[in-house]
Amino acid sequence: MKRLLTGIVAAGLASIVGAQAQDKTEVAWGGSNPGGVMYYMVGVAGTELGKGLPNINITQVTTGGSTENALRLIKGELDMGIVYGSHVYMAQDQQGPFANADKGDMLRGVAMAYEGPTYFVTLGDSGIEKLEDLAGKTVALGPPGSGTVFNCSNILTALGMLDSIKPQMMTFADAGRALGNGQIDAFCQSSSPAAAVTELAETRDVTVLAYSDEQLATITETFPFYHGGAMPEGTYRGVPETAMPYTTVYWVAHERVPSDVVQSMVSAAYEKQDVLAQGHKAWAQMKPDVKNFQSLGAPMHPGAEAYYREQGQWPE
């Protein structure tokens, strides 16, 4: 009898454990590849948010970056992703990299993640002092499928320079090493601080090329989803405050993610924002930014809306 009862109890416990496992919500969250800002943002968020949300299992998915994140969200291969606002906008009308994709009407906003600049990095002794000096040079534009390639190509197109360079596609980490080894002349980077640039600047003098006022005006007139800004002095060792184009980046969810899951995650993220920012500085910029996201043509996720209404942060 004792063995039978033991077996029944064990079976019952196994059933409970099985039910708990089934109740756990899996969330696949796309960032970028190592060396990119999105990679580290999602990494620290997955680790920290997971500590207090036992019923949610967050998996960091390594991707090419924003473009791939948006496309995979549209295909249903991701549950969340860090995505440029410009990509949310273009996905609604199936423009640019989304011309052959389904309409992005399943994209839902969670929060503004950060505002990211796009800039070109070279070595201090390269002889490259301004953007025009990139003509004829080998320039890494980022990994295939990344928002960095999208941004860098847009900027060079606006300035009439895209056909003047020798473009290469490589990961951020590989680009930093290739520049340090003299295999390329410069590389383009979106967002800051980026690990690839930080690591290179620790051992070499780096130059971040400044944009002129005229160049910034041309870029923002050609592509209105960019705006002028300045990367603060000290972002990288030895680099002064530098004017450059910025774009807004969002934490985006697929519409299928349950409202209570999104509400729990966004609540935990704001509660732990200081901790997240210690993991990567970009998290310090997180805010609702509801109206600006909605102006892109996509709604906020109901779970995020519930949280912001609860906190009195929903615009009326």
N, C-alpha and C positions, 0 to 999 in steps of 0.2 A: 504493500500500500504506500509506504514511504517513497519507494522508487517511482511509483505511478504519480504521486503528488508532485514529486520533484520534477518529473518529466512534464507534467501539466504546467507547473510554474515556469519552467524553462521555456516551454513552447509559448506561454503567454508573454513572457518577457521578450522573446524573439519577435513575436507579433507586434508588440508595442514599439520596439526598436525599428522594425520594418516600416511601421506606419509613420514614425517620426521621420525616417529617411525619405519616405515618399512625400511627406508634407514640406520638405525642404525645397525652396525655389532656387533653381539654377539661373545665374545671371552671367552671360558671356559679355564682357566689356572690352571693346576695342580701343587701343591706344595708338602706339606706333612701334617702331623697332628701337632697340637699344641705342642710346645716344640722342634720342628725340625727347622733347618735353612731354609729349602725351604718354610715352611709355612709362616714364617715372611717375607721372600724375596718377595714372590708373593703377600702377603698382602699389603706391603708398595708400591710395584710397581702398583698394581691395583688401589690403592687410588690416588697416585701421578700422574700417567700417565692419569688416567681418568679425572683429572681436566682440562687438556688442549686438550682432544680429545672427544668432545661432540658427535661425530658420532660413537664412539666405546664404547661398554659396556663390561667392563672386569669383569668377575666373578671368584673369587678365589674358587677353588675346593679343598677341604680337601681330601688327599689321603694318602696311606701308604708311599709314597716317590717315588724315581726314578724308581724302577721296575714297580710299578703300573702306574706311569705316562707314561712310554714308552709303556706298554701293552695297555693302554687306548687310547693313540695316534694312535697306530696301528689299534685298533678297530674303530677309528673315534669318540670315546666318549669325547675326549679332543681336543682343538684347539692348545694349547700350554702346555708346561710342562718344569720343571727343571729336567734334565736327565744326569746321569753319561755318560761320553764318552765311558766307557766300555760297557754300555748298548746299545748305538747307534751302536757300533761295533758288538756286539753279535747279535743284532736284524737283521743285514744284512744277517747273515749266519744261523739264527734261532738256536743259541746255548744257553746252560744254561737255564735260566728262560724263554727264547723265543723259546724253542725247539718245542712247540706245538702251537705257534702263527703264524700268517701270516708273511711273510717277511716284514721287516721294511723299505721298499723302499719309503715310504711316509714321512719319517722323514727329516726335513730340519733345517739347522743351522741358528740361529739368532745372537748369541754372546756367548763367553765364559762367564759363570756366575762367577765362582770362582774355585779355587783349594781347595779341601777339604781333611783333614786328617782323618784317622780312628784310634780310640784309646779306651782304656779301663779305666774306672773310678771306683775308690773305695774310701772308707773312710780312712783318715790318720791313724786311729788306728785299721785298719782291720787286720794287720799282712801280708797283701798281698803287696809285694814290687816289684815283677817282674812278667812277663807274666807266667812263669812256675808255680807260686804260685796259678794260677787260677784252676789248676787241682783239681777236686773233688768239686769245688765251683759252686754255683748257679749264673749264669750270664745271664742277659737280653741282647738279641741280637738286639732288635728293634721291631717295629711293623711288622706284616705280610705284605708282598708285598713291603717292603721298600728297598732302596738301602743300608741302614745300615745293614740289615740282610745279604744281598748279600756280602758286603765288609767284615763284621766280620767273616762270614762263610769261605770266601776265605782265609782270613789271618790265621784263626785257622787251616784250612786245610793245608795250606802251611807249617805251623809250626808243623803239626802232633798232634794238640791239640784238634781238634773238638770233638773227642769222649771222651775226658777226663773231659769235663765240664758238668754241668747240665743246659742245655739251657732253657730259657723262652722267650716268645714273648710278648712284651707289648709296649705301646706308650712311647715316650721319657719322657713326663711329669710323667707318672705312674712309670717309671723306677727310675727317680730321687727321687720320694717320697718313693718308695719301698726300695731303698738303704738307705735313711735317717732313715727309720723305722726298718732297720735290716731284711727286708723280703728277700732280695737278697744280694749277696756278692759283686757284681760288675755289671756294665753295659757297653755296647759298644756304641760308638757314632761316627757318621760320620759328618764331617764338624765342623767348629768353627767360632765364639763362639756360642755355643748351649745354649738356654735358660734353659734347664733342668739342665745343669752343672753349669751355672752361678748362678742360684737360690740356688742350693744346696751349692755351695761354699760360699755363703753369710752368712750361718749359721753354716756350718760344715767345718772342714779341709778335703780337698779332695786330693787324689793322682791320677795323671795320669801316668799310667805305661809306662816306657820308653822301646823302642826296642833296642836291641844290634845291632851292625853293621852286625853281622852274620845273625841275624833274618831279618833285612831289605833286605840284599842281597838275602836270600832265598825267601822272598815274591816277590821281583821284578823279580827274575829269573823264579819263578813259574807262576806268572801272570804279563806279561810285561806292562799291562796298569796301573800299579802302579809305582811311583817313590819316591825316598827318599826326605824328607824335614824336616823342624823343625817348630813346633808350637811355636810362640814367647812367651817369658816370659811375664807374665801379662795378657795373654788371659783369665786366670781364677785366682782368688785371691789365692796367695801363691804357684802357680804352675810355676816352672822354665821352661826355654826353653827345649823342649822335642823332640827328634828325632822320626819320625813316617812315615808310608807310606801315600802318597798322591795320589789322583786321580783327574782328571779334570772334571768339571761339566759344562754343557751347557744349555743355553736357547734354546729350540727346538720348532719348529712349525710344524703343519701338512701342507702338500703341498697344501691343499685346501684353506688355509687362503689367501685372496686376497693380492697381492703384495703391493698395496697402504696402506693397513692396517698395514702390517708388517713394511713397511718403515716409516710410521708415528709413530708407537710405538717405534721402535728402535731409531729413531731420538729424540723423546721425552725422552727416557731413558738416552741417552748420554747427552742431554741438562740438565737433572735433576740428573745426576749421584751423585753429592754431596748430594743432598736431599735424594736420595735413600740410600746412604751410611749412612746417619744419622739415617735412619730407621732400617737398618741392615748393619753392616760393610762389609759383603761379597760383596755387590754391588760395593764397591770401586775397586774390582778386574776386573770388566767387561771390556772386550776388544774384538776385532774382532776374533783373533786366527783362521783365515780362513784356512790356510794350515793344521794345526793340526786337525781341524774338518774334513776337506775333506779326510784326511788320514784314517779316521774311515770307509770310504766307502759310506758316504752320502754327498750330495751337500748342499751348503748354499741355503737359501730361496731367490728367486729372489728379494723380497723386501729388504732383508738385503744386498744383493749384490749391488742393486741400490744405497743404502745409502752409503756403503763403497766406491763404485766407485766415487760417488759425493764428498766424503770427501778425496779422494786420498789415501784410506787405503786398496784398493784391491790389493793383490799381483799379479804381472804380471809374 
